[in-house]
Amino acid sequence: MAIDLFDFYLTESEKPFSGWDFSYIADTGRIHTDSLPWCYTSEILALFKSSASVLDMGTGGGEFLEKLQPYPEKLAATEGYPPNVPIAKERLEPLGVPVYSFEDDCSLPFSDDQFDFVMNKHESYSPAELKRILGANGEFITQQVGGTDMLELNRILGASMETEFQHWNLAYAVNELEEAGFQVTDKKEAYPTTRFYDIGALVYYLKAIPWQIPDFSIERYRDALHNLHQKINDDGYLAIPSHRFIIKAKV
């Protein structure tokens, strides 16, 4: 029996997404991003294990933090994306890690000088608020998604190229931290290629990150998706530039 692969992949992309777990398409090889010239885990691990009090900003569904056991004496996590909060609480709070939701980067639910180390992967932050909650000689490490991340995908699909994050790059973030009184001790930026090997993986990805193309739906972009499906069939994959940077700073 002949299968219409385009319709098959669109239907298959309806599989539920939860937390911040892309394993359904990543672990099966349907999406692949080239390696960065650094490893976030290696960058944060020594401070995570040696600090008395640690905050994980943007814990997602807690998938990453769960793997870092055993934990420091005092450990807390925040998550600003409401659908992820109950998932993170269910995963982390039985392990003794309180999870805090918040709505304003400039008003975190912590006292002054509460943490020795704040780690942050792909979460927004306020430099001034970070400085408030970090103690003397406190340290901050963040890996960020840059403002041009996947923007080529918007162009190919005919979506708007205007985003509120286009200014967000290494130089801008470093300047913000330094103006807030931080000393930046290391910084790197990279543009690894992300490859999608079928149109279903691409649609699954776009549904998981609705801020990339805010008006995205299969119905609205069906013709453009079909063209991409044919391109993937011809070329074997769709290659799109990503954008990442990492900063280490201390008070």
C-alpha positions in Angstrom: 0.0 0.0 0.0 1.4 3.4 -1.0 1.9 5.9 1.8 1.7 9.7 1.3 4.8 10.6 3.3 4.0 14.2 3.6 0.6 13.6 5.2 2.1 10.8 7.3 4.8 13.0 8.8 2.3 15.8 9.5 0.1 13.4 11.4 3.0 11.8 13.1 4.2 15.3 14.3 1.2 15.5 16.6 2.9 13.4 19.3 2.7 15.4 22.6 5.7 17.4 23.7 6.4 18.0 27.4 9.1 19.6 29.5 12.1 20.4 27.4 12.6 17.0 26.0 13.4 16.7 22.3 14.5 13.1 22.6 11.6 11.9 20.3 13.3 13.6 17.3 16.8 14.0 18.6 17.6 10.6 20.0 16.2 9.0 16.9 18.4 11.0 14.6 15.7 13.0 12.9 17.2 16.3 14.0 20.9 16.9 14.6 22.8 20.0 15.6 26.5 20.2 15.1 28.6 20.2 18.2 29.5 23.5 19.9 33.1 24.4 20.6 32.3 24.1 24.3 30.2 21.8 26.5 27.7 23.5 28.9 27.8 20.7 31.4 31.6 20.7 31.5 31.6 24.4 32.0 29.2 24.4 35.0 30.0 21.0 36.6 32.9 22.0 38.9 31.1 25.1 40.3 27.9 23.1 40.6 29.6 20.4 42.7 31.7 22.7 44.8 29.3 25.6 45.6 27.3 25.6 48.8 24.2 27.2 47.3 23.2 26.9 43.6 20.3 28.2 41.5 19.4 26.6 38.1 17.6 29.2 36.1 15.3 27.9 33.4 15.3 24.2 34.4 12.7 23.3 31.8 11.1 20.0 32.9 14.1 19.3 35.2 15.5 16.7 32.8 19.0 18.1 32.9 19.2 18.9 36.6 18.0 15.4 37.4 21.1 14.0 35.9 23.5 16.0 38.0 23.0 14.2 41.3 24.3 14.2 44.0 23.4 17.8 44.6 25.0 20.7 46.5 23.9 21.4 50.0 21.4 24.0 48.9 19.9 23.9 45.4 16.9 25.6 43.8 15.4 25.9 40.3 13.3 28.4 38.4 11.2 28.0 35.4 9.5 30.8 33.5 7.5 28.8 30.9 4.2 27.9 32.7 3.6 24.5 31.0 7.0 23.2 32.3 6.5 24.2 35.9 4.4 21.2 37.1 6.6 18.8 35.1 9.7 20.2 36.8 8.1 20.1 40.2 7.0 16.5 39.8 10.5 15.5 38.8 12.7 17.6 41.1 10.8 18.3 44.3 10.9 14.6 45.4 14.7 15.0 45.1 14.6 17.9 47.5 14.9 20.7 44.9 12.3 23.4 45.2 11.0 24.7 41.8 9.9 28.4 41.6 7.8 29.8 38.8 8.1 33.5 38.1 6.7 36.1 35.7 9.3 38.9 36.0 13.1 38.5 35.5 13.5 41.6 37.7 11.8 40.2 40.7 12.9 36.7 41.6 11.6 35.0 44.8 15.0 35.0 46.6 16.7 37.0 49.2 19.8 39.1 48.7 23.2 37.3 48.5 21.4 33.9 48.6 23.5 32.0 46.0 27.2 31.3 45.4 26.6 30.1 41.8 23.8 30.7 39.3 23.7 28.6 36.2 21.4 29.4 33.3 20.8 27.5 30.0 18.6 29.2 27.5 16.7 31.3 30.0 16.2 35.1 30.1 17.6 37.0 33.1 18.1 40.5 34.5 21.8 41.3 35.2 20.8 43.6 38.1 18.6 40.9 39.7 21.4 38.3 39.3 23.8 40.6 41.1 21.3 41.0 43.9 20.8 37.3 44.6 24.5 36.4 44.2 26.8 36.7 47.2 30.2 38.2 47.3 32.4 36.6 44.7 29.4 34.8 43.3 29.6 33.4 39.8 27.2 33.2 36.9 27.4 31.0 33.8 24.9 31.2 31.0 24.5 29.6 27.6 22.0 31.5 25.5 20.2 31.1 22.2 21.2 34.0 20.0 18.8 36.3 18.2 19.5 35.0 14.7 18.8 31.4 15.7 16.9 29.5 13.1 16.0 32.8 11.4 16.6 31.2 8.0 13.7 28.8 8.7 11.4 31.8 8.9 12.7 33.1 5.6 12.2 29.7 3.8 8.7 29.3 5.2 7.7 32.9 4.3 7.2 33.9 7.9 8.1 37.2 9.4 11.8 37.8 9.9 11.2 40.5 12.5 11.7 39.3 16.1 12.1 41.0 19.4 15.3 39.1 20.0 17.4 40.1 16.9 19.7 42.3 19.0 20.5 39.4 21.4 24.1 38.3 20.8 27.3 37.9 22.7 28.5 41.5 22.5 25.1 42.8 23.7 24.9 40.4 26.6 28.5 41.0 27.7 27.9 44.8 27.7 24.7 44.4 29.8 26.5 42.3 32.4 29.5 44.6 32.6 27.3 47.7 33.0 25.6 45.9 36.0 28.9 45.4 37.7 29.9 41.9 36.6 33.4 40.9 35.6 33.2 38.7 32.5 35.9 36.0 32.7 35.1 34.0 29.5 32.9 34.3 26.5 32.3 32.4 23.2 29.9 32.5 20.3 29.1 29.9 17.6 26.7 29.2 14.7 26.3 25.4 14.5 24.2 23.9 11.7 20.9 22.1 12.6 19.7 19.5 10.2 16.1 18.2 9.9 15.8 14.9 8.1 12.0 14.8 7.6 9.3 17.4 7.6 7.6 15.8 10.6 10.6 16.5 12.8 10.6 20.1 11.6 6.9 20.6 12.5 7.4 18.9 15.9 10.2 21.3 16.6 8.2 24.4 15.6 5.3 23.4 17.7 7.6 23.0 20.7 9.1 26.5 20.3 6.1 28.7 19.4 8.1 31.9 19.7 10.1 31.1 16.5 7.1 31.6 14.2 4.2 32.8 16.5 1.5 32.3 13.8 2.7 28.8 12.9 0.1 26.2 12.1 0.1 23.3 9.6 -2.9 24.8 7.8 -1.4 28.3 7.4 2.0 27.0 6.1 1.0 23.8 4.4 2.2 24.8 0.9 5.5 26.0 2.2 5.9 22.8 4.3 5.1 20.7 1.2 7.9 22.5 -0.7 10.3 21.8 2.2 9.2 18.2 2.3 10.2 17.9 -1.4 13.5 19.6 -0.8 14.3 17.3 2.1 13.5 14.3 -0.2 15.8 15.7 -2.9 18.7 16.8 -0.7 18.4 14.3 2.2 18.0 17.0 4.9 17.3 20.7 5.5 20.3 22.6 7.0 19.6 25.7 9.1 22.1 27.9 11.0 21.6 28.0 14.8 23.1 30.6 17.1 24.5 30.1 20.6 26.8 31.9 23.0 28.2 31.2 26.5 29.4 33.7 29.1 31.1 33.2 32.5 31.0 36.2 34.9 31.5 36.9 38.5 30.5 39.6 41.0 
